[in-house]
Amino acid sequence: MKKLNLIVICLDTFRADLIGNDKKLSFVKTPNLDRLSEKSIIFKQAYGEGQPTLQIRRAFFTGYRSFPWRFNFDRRGVWHHAPGWHKIPPHQQTLAEILLEHGYYTGLIADTYHMFKPTLNFTRGFVSYEFIRGQESDNWHPGNISHVKDKISKYIKNPENPPPVLVQYLLNTLDRESEEDYFCAKVFNKASEWLKYISDNKPFFLWIDSFDPHEPWDPPREYADLYYPNYEGIEYILGYPPGEATPEEIERVKALYFGEVTLVDKRLGLFLEKMDELGLWDNTILMVVSDHGTELMDHGHIGKRPSELHPFNTRILWMLYHPEIKKKKVVNEFVQSHDLFPTALQLLNIPSPKVDGESVWPLVIGEKEKLRDYIITGWADWRIGPAGGRASIRTKEWNYIVTIDKEDKGELYHIPEDPEEKNNIVDEYLEVAKALREKVEALIGQRLPATLPELCDRALSPVSLYLQKKQRLIEETLHDVP
């Protein structure tokens, strides 16, 4: 039997409601993903099981839940030290390792710099990998504030005290001259080049990991102008406008995100054209996924926080193109990130080890009506000390959200009457909340509040530590001047 290739494209911070018939943000231009969705299976109720970034990729790669947090590996040099933010456990096989054992040529192309930090091992099983440097606070380009001083005032109100992440990002992009130099363009260009070299290496498995549209939301200006033109103010590319931000500033921040989404769609589309050119559609399975979304004033904020375990954050994109189907199908049952691993193996006719996830393919071909009645999502936070964060248990009717490690009666939302999940009615339905809470406790293996084994610290980035130390030295010098 001819073996199919597998390509997975992971987009960071890409809201699931940007794509599909229920496209809430229908005005956002994503023509290439829209066309792909017309010949793909769309999992409309796909959610992360443990979020954000590294936690969900580990579940993608291994089929095991990352939540509840339960490992204390060496994480020195890995900022952040959030619960679940660590390497893949040695006893968990990765998708790349298994496919390599079955004769697949495996490749990873990514600019998601967290995957490549010291003590991490997300390259396991990949015959070749390429790390595109420079995203966010990736400690890559040398320099100091003086090299980017003329740029800082474009992005924050107080240029005398810039966030270290902004300083490092501006250093990393000093040499950017055209759209080809943007990170997502580099990722998809390198992925297209990779395809050119594997004609004799089939079957193949390629994982493409684009950190965009994660903040900094910094597309070429014309992309943001598609959504909010004629703006002359500060560009809050870090995605967090100040509390006193004007309505115009907030709209521009949203436009920066939408513009970056459109940029990603364009560059992804060029990669799909390379698949056309190489004739890969008849022998390749393609999945497009995301790790989480972000809030765009849905509940009055911008950004992603463990306190907001609602679909704009926790729902993930999952589209699956199969060459033997090639038509649109919407699956409305619950699936989760750790289901990707066993699904991929089943589609490639490779036995899956026993893992926490389940193949979603029986939902597609009608062998099963559902995989589960409810889903549980944990979202890590950055507090110092024992592992914390919040958990959400979601049914078709309810979403119950509770703090993991502190006394908390939780929040309860009735989805049929409150699809935006804005009306917390926990006090009116304490018995419902109690029953859902007990399911979270059963997964964790403890009563809430729970004490999980992982310990977290501030784990500042090197540029943060450097700028802090430099500021202290300046203050000490000034203090000593007579």
C-alpha positions as CSV (number, residue, x, y, z in Angstrom):
1,M,0.0,0.0,0.0
2,K,1.3,3.4,-0.9
3,K,2.2,5.5,2.2
4,L,0.8,8.9,2.5
5,N,2.8,12.0,3.5
6,L,1.8,14.1,6.5
7,I,2.2,17.9,6.9
8,V,1.1,19.7,10.0
9,I,1.0,23.5,10.2
10,C,0.7,24.9,13.7
11,L,-0.2,28.7,14.0
12,D,0.4,30.3,17.4
13,T,-2.4,32.5,18.8
14,F,-4.7,31.9,15.8
15,R,-8.3,32.2,16.8
16,A,-10.5,29.3,15.6
17,D,-13.4,31.7,14.8
18,L,-11.3,33.2,12.0
19,I,-12.1,30.2,9.8
20,G,-15.2,28.3,8.9
21,N,-19.0,28.8,8.4
22,D,-19.4,30.2,11.9
23,K,-16.6,32.7,11.2
24,K,-17.2,35.3,13.9
25,L,-14.5,37.6,12.5
26,S,-15.8,37.3,8.9
27,F,-14.2,40.6,7.8
28,V,-10.7,39.3,8.4
29,K,-9.1,38.4,5.1
30,T,-7.9,34.8,5.1
31,P,-8.6,33.7,1.5
32,N,-6.1,30.8,1.4
33,L,-7.2,29.2,4.6
34,D,-10.8,29.7,3.5
35,R,-10.2,27.8,0.3
36,L,-8.4,25.1,2.2
37,S,-11.4,24.8,4.6
38,E,-13.7,24.1,1.6
39,K,-12.0,20.8,1.0
40,S,-11.2,19.9,4.6
41,I,-12.7,18.4,7.7
42,I,-13.2,21.1,10.3
43,F,-13.4,20.2,14.0
44,K,-15.7,22.9,15.3
45,Q,-15.4,21.9,18.9
46,A,-11.7,21.4,19.2
47,Y,-10.0,22.6,22.4
48,G,-6.7,22.5,24.0
49,E,-6.2,20.2,27.0
50,G,-3.3,22.1,28.6
51,Q,-2.3,25.6,27.5
52,P,-0.6,27.8,26.4
53,T,2.4,27.3,24.1
54,L,4.7,24.4,25.1
55,Q,2.1,22.5,27.0
56,I,-0.1,22.1,24.0
57,R,2.7,21.2,21.6
58,R,3.8,18.5,23.9
59,A,0.3,17.0,23.7
60,F,0.3,17.4,19.9
61,F,3.7,15.6,19.7
62,T,2.9,12.7,22.2
63,G,-0.8,12.2,22.6
64,Y,-0.5,12.6,26.4
65,R,-2.2,15.2,28.5
66,S,0.1,17.9,29.8
67,F,-2.5,19.0,32.4
68,P,-2.6,18.2,35.3
69,W,1.0,19.5,35.7
70,R,3.1,16.8,37.3
71,F,6.8,17.0,36.3
72,N,9.7,18.8,37.8
73,F,12.4,18.6,35.1
74,D,15.5,20.8,35.0
75,R,14.2,24.0,33.4
76,R,17.2,26.3,34.0
77,G,17.5,28.7,31.0
78,V,13.8,28.1,30.1
79,W,11.9,31.3,30.7
80,H,9.1,31.0,31.7
81,H,8.9,28.4,34.4
82,A,5.2,28.1,34.2
83,P,3.5,24.7,35.1
84,G,3.9,22.3,32.2
85,W,6.5,24.5,30.5
86,H,9.3,21.9,30.1
87,K,10.7,19.2,27.9
88,I,8.9,16.1,26.6
89,P,9.2,13.3,29.2
90,P,11.8,10.7,28.2
91,H,9.2,7.8,28.4
92,Q,6.8,9.5,26.0
93,Q,7.4,8.7,22.3
94,T,6.9,11.5,19.9
95,L,5.1,11.4,16.6
96,A,8.3,12.1,14.7
97,E,10.1,9.3,16.5
98,I,7.4,6.8,15.6
99,L,7.2,7.9,12.0
100,L,10.9,7.8,11.7
101,E,10.8,4.1,12.8
102,H,8.3,3.4,10.0
103,G,10.5,4.9,7.3
104,Y,9.3,8.5,7.2
105,Y,11.7,11.3,6.5
106,T,10.9,13.8,9.3
107,G,11.4,17.5,9.3
108,L,10.7,20.5,11.6
109,I,10.7,24.1,10.5
110,A,9.8,26.6,13.2
111,D,10.4,30.1,14.6
112,T,8.6,29.2,17.9
113,Y,11.7,29.8,19.9
114,H,10.4,28.3,23.1
115,M,10.7,24.8,21.5
116,F,14.5,25.3,21.2
117,K,15.5,26.7,24.6
118,P,18.1,25.0,26.7
119,T,17.0,21.7,28.4
120,L,14.1,21.3,25.9
121,N,13.9,18.5,23.4
122,F,11.2,19.2,20.9
123,T,13.5,18.2,18.0
124,R,13.4,14.5,19.0
125,G,12.8,12.3,16.0
126,F,13.4,14.9,13.3
127,V,16.0,13.9,10.7
128,S,16.3,17.6,9.8
129,Y,15.2,20.7,11.6
130,E,15.5,24.5,11.0
131,F,15.1,27.1,13.7
132,I,14.3,30.5,12.4
133,R,15.7,32.9,15.0
134,G,14.5,36.2,16.3
135,Q,10.9,36.0,17.5
136,E,9.8,38.0,20.6
137,S,12.5,37.8,23.3
138,D,14.6,35.1,21.6
139,N,18.1,36.0,22.8
140,W,19.6,36.2,19.4
141,H,20.7,39.6,18.0
142,P,23.3,41.5,20.1
143,G,23.1,45.2,21.0
144,N,21.6,47.5,23.6
145,I,18.9,50.2,23.9
146,S,21.0,52.7,22.0
147,H,20.8,50.7,18.8
148,V,17.0,50.9,18.8
149,K,16.3,54.1,20.8
150,D,14.9,55.9,17.8
151,K,12.3,53.1,17.3
152,I,11.1,52.6,20.9
153,S,8.9,55.7,21.1
154,K,6.8,54.3,18.2
155,Y,5.6,51.4,20.4
156,I,5.2,52.6,24.0
157,K,4.2,55.8,25.8
158,N,7.2,55.8,28.1
159,P,10.3,55.2,25.9
160,E,12.7,55.8,28.9
161,N,11.6,52.5,30.5
162,P,11.0,50.0,27.6
163,P,10.0,46.4,28.3
164,P,12.9,44.1,27.7
165,V,10.9,42.0,25.3
166,L,10.5,45.0,23.1
167,V,14.2,45.9,23.2
168,Q,15.2,42.4,22.2
169,Y,12.5,42.2,19.5
170,L,13.6,45.5,17.9
171,L,17.3,44.2,18.0
172,N,16.2,41.0,16.3
173,T,14.5,42.9,13.5
174,L,17.1,45.6,12.9
175,D,18.0,44.1,9.5
176,R,14.4,43.7,8.3
177,E,14.0,45.4,4.9
178,S,11.0,43.8,3.1
179,E,8.1,41.4,3.7
180,E,10.4,38.5,2.9
181,D,12.3,39.3,6.1
182,Y,9.2,38.8,8.3
183,F,9.3,35.7,10.4
184,C,6.3,33.9,9.0
185,A,7.6,34.5,5.5
186,K,10.9,32.9,6.4
187,V,9.2,29.9,8.0
188,F,7.0,29.2,5.0
189,N,9.8,29.9,2.5
190,K,12.0,27.5,4.3
191,A,9.2,24.9,4.3
192,S,8.8,25.3,0.6
193,E,12.5,24.8,0.1
194,W,12.4,21.7,2.3
195,L,9.7,20.2,0.0
196,K,12.0,20.6,-3.0
197,Y,14.6,18.4,-1.4
198,I,12.5,15.4,-0.4
199,S,11.4,14.0,-3.7
200,D,13.6,10.9,-3.0
201,N,12.7,10.8,0.7
202,K,9.0,9.9,0.5
203,P,7.1,9.2,2.6
204,F,7.7,12.3,4.7
205,F,6.4,14.1,7.8
206,L,6.9,17.8,8.0
207,W,5.9,19.9,11.1
208,I,5.7,23.7,10.3
209,D,5.4,25.8,13.4
210,S,4.7,29.5,12.9
211,F,4.9,31.7,16.0
212,D,2.9,34.3,14.1
213,P,0.3,35.6,14.6
214,H,1.5,35.6,18.2
215,E,2.5,39.1,19.5
216,P,4.4,41.2,18.8
217,W,1.7,42.1,16.3
218,D,3.9,43.8,13.9
219,P,2.9,43.2,10.3
220,P,3.9,45.6,7.4
221,R,1.8,48.7,8.0
222,E,-0.4,48.1,4.9
223,Y,-1.8,44.9,6.5
224,A,-2.9,46.7,9.6
225,D,-4.3,49.5,7.5
226,L,-6.7,47.0,5.9
227,Y,-8.6,47.0,9.2
228,Y,-8.0,50.5,10.7
229,P,-6.4,53.0,8.3
230,N,-5.3,56.6,8.8
231,Y,-3.9,55.9,12.3
232,E,-1.0,58.1,13.5
233,G,-0.6,57.1,17.1
234,I,1.5,54.6,19.1
235,E,1.6,51.1,17.7
236,Y,1.1,48.8,20.7
237,I,2.6,45.8,18.9
238,L,3.1,43.9,22.2
239,G,-0.7,43.4,22.2
240,Y,-1.3,45.0,25.6
241,P,-2.5,48.6,25.3
242,P,-2.4,50.6,28.5
243,G,-5.5,50.8,30.8
244,E,-6.2,54.4,29.6
245,A,-6.0,53.5,25.9
246,T,-8.3,55.4,23.7
247,P,-11.0,53.6,21.6
248,E,-8.8,54.5,18.5
249,E,-5.8,52.9,20.1
250,I,-7.7,49.7,21.0
251,E,-9.1,49.4,17.4
252,R,-5.6,49.8,16.0
253,V,-4.2,47.0,18.3
254,K,-7.0,44.7,17.0
255,A,-6.1,45.8,13.5
256,L,-2.5,44.9,14.1
257,Y,-3.6,41.3,15.0
258,F,-5.9,41.1,12.1
259,G,-3.2,42.3,9.8
260,E,-0.7,39.7,11.1
261,V,-3.4,37.0,10.5
262,T,-3.7,38.1,6.9
263,L,0.0,38.2,6.5
264,V,0.3,34.6,7.8
265,D,-2.5,33.5,5.5
266,K,-0.7,35.0,2.5
267,R,2.6,33.3,3.3
268,L,0.9,30.0,4.1
269,G,-0.9,30.3,0.8
270,L,2.4,30.5,-1.1
271,F,3.4,27.2,0.7
272,L,0.2,25.7,-0.6
273,E,1.1,26.8,-4.1
274,K,4.4,24.9,-3.7
275,M,2.3,21.8,-2.9
276,D,0.4,22.4,-6.1
277,E,3.6,22.7,-8.1
278,L,5.0,19.5,-6.7
279,G,1.8,17.6,-7.1
280,L,1.5,16.6,-3.4
281,W,-2.3,16.9,-2.9
282,D,-3.1,13.4,-4.0
283,N,-0.6,11.7,-1.6
284,T,-0.5,14.0,1.4
285,I,-2.6,14.5,4.5
286,L,-2.5,18.2,5.7
287,M,-3.5,19.4,9.1
288,V,-3.7,23.1,10.2
289,V,-3.9,23.6,13.9
290,S,-3.4,26.4,16.5
291,D,-2.4,26.3,20.1
292,H,-5.0,28.8,21.5
293,G,-6.6,32.1,20.6
294,T,-6.6,35.5,22.2
295,E,-9.1,37.9,23.6
296,L,-9.9,40.9,21.4
297,M,-12.1,42.9,23.8
298,D,-14.6,40.0,23.9
299,H,-14.7,40.4,27.7
300,G,-13.2,43.8,27.8
301,H,-9.5,42.9,27.5
302,I,-6.9,42.2,24.9
303,G,-4.6,39.2,25.2
304,K,-4.7,35.7,26.7
305,R,-5.0,35.1,30.5
306,P,-5.6,31.9,32.5
307,S,-8.6,33.8,34.1
308,E,-10.4,33.8,30.8
309,L,-11.0,30.1,29.8
310,H,-13.6,30.9,27.2
311,P,-13.6,29.8,23.5
312,F,-11.8,32.9,22.2
313,N,-8.8,31.6,24.2
314,T,-9.2,27.8,24.7
315,R,-10.8,26.8,21.4
316,I,-8.2,25.7,18.7
317,L,-8.2,25.6,15.0
318,W,-8.1,22.1,13.6
319,M,-8.6,21.5,9.8
320,L,-7.7,18.2,8.2
321,Y,-7.4,17.6,4.5
322,H,-7.4,14.0,3.3
323,P,-6.7,13.2,-0.4
324,E,-9.3,10.5,-0.4
325,I,-12.1,12.8,0.8
326,K,-11.3,16.3,-0.6
327,K,-14.6,17.8,0.5
328,K,-15.8,19.9,3.4
329,K,-17.2,18.2,6.5
330,V,-17.9,19.8,9.9
331,V,-17.5,17.7,13.0
332,N,-19.4,19.2,16.0
333,E,-18.2,16.8,18.8
334,F,-15.5,17.5,21.3
335,V,-12.0,16.8,20.3
336,Q,-8.7,18.0,22.0
337,S,-5.1,18.6,21.2
338,H,-3.8,15.3,22.5
339,D,-6.1,13.6,19.9
340,L,-3.9,14.7,17.0
341,F,-1.2,12.1,17.7
342,P,-3.4,8.9,17.6
343,T,-5.4,10.4,14.7
344,A,-2.2,10.9,12.6
345,L,-1.0,7.4,13.2
346,Q,-4.4,5.9,12.3
347,L,-4.5,7.8,9.1
348,L,-1.0,6.6,8.2
349,N,-2.0,3.0,9.1
350,I,0.6,2.9,11.9
351,P,-0.4,1.4,15.3
352,S,-0.6,3.9,18.1
353,P,0.8,3.2,21.6
354,K,-1.8,3.7,24.4
355,V,-2.0,7.4,25.1
356,D,-4.5,9.7,26.7
357,G,-5.8,11.0,23.4
358,E,-8.1,9.2,21.0
359,S,-8.2,9.2,17.2
360,V,-10.9,11.5,15.9
361,W,-11.2,9.6,12.6
362,P,-14.2,7.5,13.8
363,L,-16.2,10.7,14.2
364,V,-15.4,11.6,10.6
365,I,-16.4,8.3,9.0
366,G,-19.4,7.8,11.3
367,E,-18.1,4.9,13.4
368,K,-18.7,6.9,16.6
369,E,-21.1,9.6,17.5
370,K,-18.8,11.1,20.1
371,L,-15.5,10.6,21.9
372,R,-16.4,12.2,25.2
373,D,-19.2,14.0,27.0
374,Y,-17.0,16.8,28.3
375,I,-13.5,18.2,28.1
376,I,-11.1,19.6,30.7
377,T,-8.6,22.4,29.9
378,G,-5.9,23.6,32.2
379,W,-4.2,26.9,31.6
380,A,-0.9,27.6,33.3
381,D,-0.1,30.9,35.0
382,W,3.2,32.6,35.8
383,R,3.0,32.9,39.6
384,I,6.0,32.0,41.7
385,G,5.7,28.9,43.8
386,P,3.5,25.8,43.5
387,A,2.0,25.0,40.1
388,G,-1.2,27.0,39.6
389,G,-3.5,28.3,36.9
390,R,-7.1,27.6,36.2
391,A,-9.1,24.7,34.8
392,S,-12.3,24.7,32.7
393,I,-14.6,21.8,32.3
394,R,-16.9,22.2,29.3
395,T,-20.0,20.3,28.3
396,K,-22.4,21.1,25.5
397,E,-24.5,23.0,28.2
398,W,-22.0,24.3,30.7
399,N,-18.6,25.8,31.2
400,Y,-17.3,25.7,34.8
401,I,-14.0,27.5,35.5
402,V,-12.1,27.2,38.7
403,T,-8.7,28.1,40.2
404,I,-6.5,25.0,40.8
405,D,-4.5,25.9,43.8
406,K,-6.6,28.5,45.8
407,E,-10.0,28.5,47.4
408,D,-12.5,29.3,44.7
409,K,-16.1,28.5,44.2
410,G,-15.6,29.1,40.5
411,E,-17.6,30.5,37.6
412,L,-20.4,28.8,35.8
413,Y,-21.8,29.7,32.4
414,H,-24.9,28.3,30.7
415,I,-23.9,28.1,27.1
416,P,-27.3,27.8,25.3
417,E,-28.5,31.0,26.9
418,D,-25.1,32.7,27.2
419,P,-22.9,31.7,24.2
420,E,-20.5,34.6,24.9
421,E,-20.1,33.3,28.4
422,K,-20.4,36.6,30.1
423,N,-23.0,35.9,32.8
424,N,-21.6,34.0,35.8
425,I,-24.5,32.1,37.4
426,V,-22.5,29.8,39.8
427,D,-24.5,31.0,42.8
428,E,-27.8,29.9,41.2
429,Y,-26.6,26.4,40.2
430,L,-24.3,25.3,43.0
431,E,-25.1,21.6,42.5
432,V,-24.2,21.8,38.8
433,A,-20.9,23.5,39.7
434,K,-20.2,20.8,42.4
435,A,-20.7,18.0,40.0
436,L,-18.5,19.5,37.4
437,R,-15.9,20.4,40.0
438,E,-15.7,16.8,41.1
439,K,-14.8,15.7,37.5
440,V,-11.9,18.2,37.5
441,E,-10.8,16.8,40.9
442,A,-11.0,13.2,39.5
443,L,-8.6,14.1,36.7
444,I,-6.2,15.8,39.1
445,G,-6.5,13.1,41.7
446,Q,-7.1,15.7,44.5
447,R,-9.7,17.8,46.0
448,L,-9.6,21.5,45.1
449,P,-7.6,23.5,45.9
450,A,-5.0,21.1,44.8
451,T,-1.2,21.1,45.4
452,L,0.5,20.0,42.2
453,P,4.2,19.0,42.3
454,E,5.7,21.5,39.9
455,L,7.4,24.6,41.2
456,C,7.6,27.8,39.3
457,D,9.8,30.9,39.5
458,R,10.1,34.2,37.7
459,A,12.6,32.8,35.2
460,L,13.3,36.1,33.6
461,S,14.8,36.2,30.1
462,P,18.5,37.1,29.8
463,V,17.7,40.5,28.3
464,S,15.4,41.3,31.3
465,L,18.1,40.3,33.8
466,Y,20.7,42.4,31.9
467,L,18.5,45.5,31.7
468,Q,17.5,45.2,35.4
469,K,21.2,45.0,36.4
470,K,22.2,47.9,34.2
471,Q,19.4,50.1,35.6
472,R,20.5,49.3,39.2
473,L,24.1,50.2,38.3
474,I,22.9,53.5,36.9
475,E,20.8,54.3,40.0
476,E,23.7,53.4,42.3
477,T,26.1,55.6,40.3
478,L,23.6,58.5,40.5
479,H,23.2,58.0,44.2
480,D,26.9,58.1,44.8
481,V,27.4,61.4,43.0
482,P,28.0,64.2,45.6
